[in-house]
């Protein structure tokens, strides 16, 4: 059993040809000892190791291997080896993309949030600053809890129109309630992230504080009303 388990990973017998590529298992891979131990204990092994191409360059491989006895009691081994270079490259590209998005999200100068379909929020620091919350204060609450009660139904209808596919994105003004229970006007734009099968995943939202602008507009209206009253008098 031991000899069979070792020779199957040896350089002489472990040559592989899969997907038009050739290589041999790198016996210097530190995970090899674990693989051999597992296969000797259980008669099989499945996992990832490092292979060597004919020119000596390493590449990732996925192995499914087992040892069994045939009807005559002879030890036999089977092995499936796949070159997973392309999959690993895709995973690395996805990781880089996610890291880039995370950095942009966290360090944006405007409020950003990721909203789950059930309403749970994940926000950046700029969003927290708009509402006067400390970091992580909004990590476990729903958007409805920070939205003005009179705006919740309207806002939900807008989100539903995006989920249904009627709109790809929407932009509107709404009111939040900050930490001190004061009203904060915001300019809000959101779009829906979907998976490859178009299943809705979450909303990506940008929020800008427009409270000062709304107050200035209200002050102007009141001033115009007072001027009109004086003019009529």
C-alpha positions as CSV (number, residue, x, y, z in Angstrom):
1,X,0.0,0.0,0.0
2,X,2.7,2.5,1.0
3,X,4.8,1.8,-2.2
4,X,1.8,2.2,-4.4
5,X,0.8,5.4,-2.7
6,X,4.3,6.9,-3.1
7,X,5.0,5.9,-6.7
8,X,1.8,7.3,-7.9
9,X,3.1,10.7,-6.9
10,X,6.6,10.0,-8.2
11,X,8.0,12.0,-11.1
12,X,8.3,8.9,-13.3
13,X,4.7,7.9,-13.0
14,X,2.9,11.1,-12.3
15,X,3.2,12.7,-15.8
16,X,-0.1,14.2,-16.8
17,X,-1.6,15.3,-20.0
18,X,-4.9,17.2,-19.6
19,X,-6.5,19.8,-21.7
20,X,-3.6,19.7,-24.1
21,X,-1.1,20.6,-21.4
22,X,1.7,18.5,-19.9
23,X,3.2,18.5,-16.5
24,X,4.3,16.5,-13.6
25,X,3.4,16.8,-9.9
26,X,5.9,18.8,-8.0
27,X,7.1,16.4,-5.3
28,X,8.6,19.4,-3.4
29,X,5.1,20.7,-2.7
30,X,4.8,20.7,1.2
31,X,1.2,19.6,0.8
32,X,2.3,16.4,-0.8
33,X,3.1,14.7,2.6
34,X,-0.4,15.5,3.8
35,X,-1.9,14.1,0.6
36,X,0.0,10.9,0.9
37,X,-0.9,10.5,4.6
38,X,-4.6,11.1,3.8
39,X,-4.5,8.6,0.9
40,X,-2.8,5.9,2.9
41,X,-5.3,6.3,5.7
42,X,-8.4,6.6,3.7
43,X,-7.4,5.1,0.4
44,X,-8.2,8.3,-1.4
45,X,-7.3,12.0,-1.7
46,X,-8.8,15.0,-3.2
47,X,-7.3,18.5,-3.2
48,X,-5.0,21.0,-4.8
49,X,-1.3,20.7,-5.3
50,X,1.4,22.4,-7.5
51,X,2.4,20.9,-10.8
52,X,5.4,21.5,-13.0
53,X,5.2,22.1,-16.7
54,X,7.8,20.6,-19.0
55,X,9.8,23.8,-18.9
56,X,9.9,23.7,-15.1
57,X,7.3,26.4,-14.4
58,X,4.8,25.7,-11.6
59,X,1.1,25.7,-12.1
60,X,-1.9,24.8,-9.9
61,X,-3.6,21.4,-10.3
62,X,-6.6,19.7,-8.7
63,X,-6.2,16.0,-8.0
64,X,-8.7,13.3,-7.2
65,X,-6.9,10.1,-6.5
66,X,-7.8,6.7,-4.9
67,X,-6.2,3.3,-4.2
68,X,-8.4,0.2,-4.4
69,X,-8.1,-3.6,-4.9
70,X,-9.3,-5.3,-8.0
71,X,-11.2,-8.7,-8.0
72,X,-7.9,-10.5,-7.8
73,X,-6.7,-8.6,-4.8
74,X,-4.2,-6.5,-6.7
75,X,-3.7,-2.9,-5.7
76,X,-4.9,-0.4,-8.3
77,X,-4.8,3.3,-8.4
78,X,-6.8,5.9,-10.3
79,X,-6.1,9.6,-10.6
80,X,-7.8,12.5,-12.2
81,X,-5.6,15.6,-12.6
82,X,-7.0,19.0,-13.8
83,X,-5.1,22.1,-14.7
84,X,-6.9,24.9,-12.8
85,X,-4.7,27.8,-13.9
86,X,-7.5,29.6,-15.6
87,X,-9.8,29.2,-12.6
88,X,-7.1,30.5,-10.2
89,X,-6.5,33.5,-12.5
90,X,-10.3,34.2,-12.5
91,X,-10.4,34.0,-8.7
92,X,-7.4,36.3,-8.4
93,X,-9.0,38.8,-10.8
94,X,-12.2,38.7,-8.8
95,X,-10.3,39.2,-5.6
96,X,-8.6,42.3,-7.0
97,X,-11.9,43.6,-8.3
98,X,-13.6,43.1,-4.9
99,X,-10.6,44.8,-3.1
100,X,-10.8,47.8,-5.5
101,X,-14.5,48.1,-4.9
102,X,-14.0,47.8,-1.1
103,X,-11.5,50.6,-1.1
104,X,-13.6,52.9,-3.3
105,X,-16.6,52.1,-1.1
106,X,-15.0,52.7,2.2
107,X,-13.0,55.9,1.3
108,X,-15.6,57.7,-0.9
109,X,-16.3,61.3,0.2
110,X,-20.1,60.8,-0.3
111,X,-22.3,58.4,1.6
112,X,-22.3,54.8,0.2
113,X,-24.4,51.8,1.3
114,X,-25.0,48.3,0.3
115,X,-28.6,47.3,1.1
116,X,-29.7,43.7,1.2
117,X,-33.1,42.8,-0.1
118,X,-34.4,42.4,3.4
119,X,-33.4,46.0,4.2
120,X,-30.1,45.4,6.1
121,X,-27.5,48.1,5.6
122,X,-23.7,48.1,5.3
123,X,-22.4,51.7,5.1
124,X,-19.2,53.6,4.7
125,X,-17.9,56.3,7.0
126,X,-19.3,59.2,5.0
127,X,-22.8,57.8,5.3
128,X,-22.4,57.4,9.1
129,X,-21.1,61.0,9.3
130,X,-24.3,62.3,7.6
131,X,-26.4,60.7,10.3
132,X,-24.0,61.3,13.2
133,X,-23.5,57.7,14.0
134,X,-20.2,56.0,15.1
135,X,-18.6,53.3,13.0
136,X,-20.5,50.0,12.9
137,X,-23.6,51.6,14.5
138,X,-25.6,50.9,11.3
139,X,-24.3,47.5,10.6
140,X,-27.3,45.6,11.9
141,X,-30.3,47.8,11.2
142,X,-32.6,48.2,8.3
143,X,-32.9,51.3,6.1
144,X,-36.5,51.7,7.3
145,X,-35.2,52.4,10.8
146,X,-33.3,55.5,9.7
147,X,-35.9,56.7,7.1
148,X,-38.6,59.3,8.0
149,X,-41.9,57.4,8.6
150,X,-43.7,59.5,6.0
151,X,-41.2,58.4,3.3
152,X,-40.9,54.7,3.9
153,X,-43.9,53.6,1.8
154,X,-42.9,55.8,-1.1
155,X,-39.2,54.7,-1.0
156,X,-40.3,51.0,-0.9
157,X,-42.3,51.5,-4.0
158,X,-39.3,52.9,-5.8
159,X,-37.1,50.0,-4.8
160,X,-39.8,47.5,-5.9
161,X,-39.9,49.2,-9.3
162,X,-36.1,48.5,-9.7
163,X,-36.5,44.9,-8.5
164,X,-39.3,44.2,-11.0
165,X,-37.1,45.5,-13.8
166,X,-39.2,48.5,-14.6
167,X,-36.2,50.7,-13.9
168,X,-32.4,50.0,-13.8
169,X,-31.8,52.7,-11.3
170,X,-33.6,55.6,-9.6
171,X,-32.7,58.9,-8.0
172,X,-34.9,60.9,-5.6
173,X,-34.9,63.0,-2.5
174,X,-35.9,61.5,0.8
175,X,-35.6,62.2,4.5
176,X,-33.5,60.3,7.1
177,X,-33.7,60.6,10.9
178,X,-30.2,61.2,12.4
179,X,-28.8,60.1,15.8
180,X,-30.4,63.1,17.6
181,X,-33.8,62.4,15.9
182,X,-33.5,65.4,13.6
183,X,-34.6,65.3,10.0
184,X,-31.8,65.0,7.4
185,X,-32.7,65.6,3.7
186,X,-30.6,63.5,1.3
187,X,-30.3,63.1,-2.5
188,X,-30.3,59.4,-3.0
189,X,-29.5,57.3,-6.1
190,X,-29.5,53.5,-6.2
191,X,-29.1,50.6,-8.6
192,X,-29.6,46.9,-8.1
193,X,-26.8,44.3,-8.4
194,X,-27.9,41.0,-10.0
195,X,-26.1,37.7,-10.5
196,X,-25.4,36.0,-13.8
197,X,-29.0,34.7,-13.9
198,X,-30.4,38.2,-13.2
199,X,-31.4,37.2,-9.7
200,X,-31.5,40.4,-7.5
201,X,-28.7,40.4,-4.9
202,X,-28.4,43.9,-3.3
203,X,-28.7,47.6,-3.9
204,X,-25.7,49.9,-4.2
205,X,-26.7,53.4,-3.1
206,X,-25.1,56.8,-3.1
207,X,-26.3,59.4,-0.5
208,X,-25.6,63.2,-0.4
209,X,-26.7,65.5,2.4
210,X,-28.8,68.3,1.0
211,X,-30.3,69.5,4.3
212,X,-28.6,72.9,4.0
213,X,-30.0,73.4,0.4
214,X,-33.5,72.4,1.5
215,X,-33.3,74.8,4.4
216,X,-32.2,77.6,2.1
217,X,-35.1,76.8,-0.2
218,X,-37.6,76.9,2.7
219,X,-36.1,80.2,3.9
220,X,-36.5,81.6,0.5
221,X,-40.1,80.5,0.2
222,X,-40.9,82.0,3.6
223,X,-39.2,85.3,2.6
224,X,-41.3,85.4,-0.6
225,X,-44.5,84.8,1.3
226,X,-43.7,87.6,3.8
227,X,-42.8,90.0,0.9
228,X,-46.1,89.2,-0.8
229,X,-48.1,89.8,2.4
230,X,-46.3,93.2,2.9
231,X,-46.9,94.1,-0.7
232,X,-50.6,93.4,-0.4
233,X,-50.8,95.4,2.7
